[in-house]
Amino acid sequence: MARTKEFDQEFVLHKAMNLFWEQGYEKTSLQQLVTHMGIHKGSLYDTFGEKRNLYNLALKRYCERYETSLKHRVESSRSSKETIQQFFDSAIREREDKPQGCFIVNAAVELSNHDDEARDSVRVNWEHVEGIIRDLIVQGQQSGEFDETLDSVQLASFLNNALIGLRVMVKTNPDREKLSSIIEMNMSVLK
């Protein structure tokens, strides 16, 4: 007779996500996961499969949370430009709040050459973010906030790339003034 799970799967997945986010895939051992998640090794395997599968589930969970956060900002914003500015500003705040940086960027750097599923999760997330930015640009053009002659597809690609680059840079550069100046330069293309 199969035992019933004595733990909240969402809760322990969240704990695994935080540990992978902090340490990365390679530096996180199975024993650390079991201890941090507060479950037995057998339960980890029975529920989530092997370590790589657990990592990819955690990465997908983070991607979902990140996209939800961006969509919430869009829904509660007063202007497209303000929202895009918030996307950039949040990258600096994340550095101050979470020195391990963006889990998505960390996954791209650590695993994209070795793990197709992780690479696909990162790619899909970045495509979604680019789509959100593109929609904001179009909305801003329709409201008169941005020049209608701007190519929304190319501009969204540029800004998304700049946002990803900023997320990488904040991991090693705590100079808030320099980071703010980079944001200002990127935002200047919207004038």
N, C-alpha and C positions, 0 to 999 in steps of 0.2 A: 504494500500500500504506500503510495507516494505521500511524503510529508508536505504539509502546507507551509508556505513561506512565512517566516516570522519576522519579516522586515518589509518596509515600504520601498518598493523598487525604485520609485522616482527619487526618493530621498537619498538612497545609497548611490544611485547614478549621479546625482548632483555632487555627492561627496567625491566620487571618482573623478568627475569633471574638474573639480577644484584642484585635486592632487595632480592630475595630468597637466592642467593649466600651469600650475606652479613649477612642476619639475620637468615636464616633457615626457614623451613616451619612453625613451631609452633609459632615463634615470629613475623611472618609477618601477620598482620591483613588485612582483606579485604579493610578497609579504607586506610591503607598505600598503598596497591596495586593500588587502584583507584587514589589516589593522585599522586603516583610516576609515574604511567603509563600515567596519564593525560587523562583518559577516564571516562565515567560514569559507575556506577555499573551495570546498565542494559546492556551496551555494553560489559562489561567484561564477564557477564554470556552468552550473546547471541553469542559472538565470541569464547570464550575459555571454557565455562562451569564453573563448580564450582572450588573453589580454588585448590583442589587436582589435578584436571585435568590440570589447568594452571601450577601448579608446575611441573607435569610430562612432560608437553610440554617444559617447560624451561629447565629441566634437560636433556631431549633428545637433545635440541638445544646445550647445553653446551658440551655434549658428542660428538656431531658431530664436533663442533669447535675444541675440544681437539684432536680428531682423525685426522682431517684435518691438524692441526698443526704438529702432529707427522709425518704424511705422507710427508708433505712439507720438514721437516728436513731430512727425508730419501732421498728424491729426490735431495736435494741440498748438500748432504754430500759427503765427499771424502772417508770415510772409515766407516765400520760397527762399529768398536770400538768407533770412535769419535762420531758417532750418538747416541749410547747407553749412552755414557758419557754425551752427551747433554741432554738426557732425564732426567738423575739424576740431573744434574746441574740446569735444568729449575725448578725443584721442590724447590730448595733453592731460586732462583730468584723470583719465584711466591710468596714466603713468604715475600720477601722484597717489591714486587709490590702490592700484594693483601693479606693483613693480614688475611683475612677470609679463606685462604687456598683453597684447591681444592674442587669445588662444588660436584664432584663425591664422594670424600671421605666423605664430609659433609653429603651427602644424604645417603651413606651407614651407617654411624654412627647414624644418626637421624631417618631414616625411614625404613631401610631394614627389621626390624621385624614387621612393621605395614602396609606396602604398597607394595603389590606384583609388581605393575608396576614400582615403583622406584627401588626395588631390582633387577628386571629383567633388567632395563636400566643399572644399575651399573654392573651387572654380564656380560652383553653383551659387554659393553665398556671394561671391564678388559680382557675379552677373545680376543677382537680385538687388544688391546695393546699387549697382550702376543703373539698373532700371528705376529704382526709387529716385536717384539723382536726376535721371533724364525726365521723369514725370514732374519733378519739382521745377526743372528748367522750363519745360513746356508750360506749366502752370504760371510761372513767373513771366513768361512771354505773353501769355494770354491776359494777364492782369496789368501788363505794362511795366512790370518791375525790371524785366530784362529786354534787351534788344532782340527784336524778332528775327533779325538776320543771322543770329548765332545758330550754328548747327548743333541742335540739342544732343544728337547721338555722339558726335565727336567730343563735345564739351563734357558730357557725362562721363565718357571714357577717360578724358584727361583728369577730371576732378576725382574720379574713383581711384585712378592710379596715384594721384597726389595724396589722397587719403591713406591708401595702403602704404605708400612711402613714408608718410608721417608716422604711421603706427609702428613701422620698423625703426625709424629714427628715434622716437621717444624712448625706446628700450635702452639706448646708450647715451642719449644727450639730455641731461636735465635742465639745460639752459632754456628756461621758459621764454625769455625775450627773443631768442633766436627762433624757437619753434613758432611763436606768435608772428614773427616777421615772415616766416615761410607761409603760414596760413594767409596772412594779408596779401602776399604776392599771388597765391593761388586764387584767392577770392577776387582779385583785381580783374580777372578775365570776364567776370560777370557784369562789369560796369558798362 
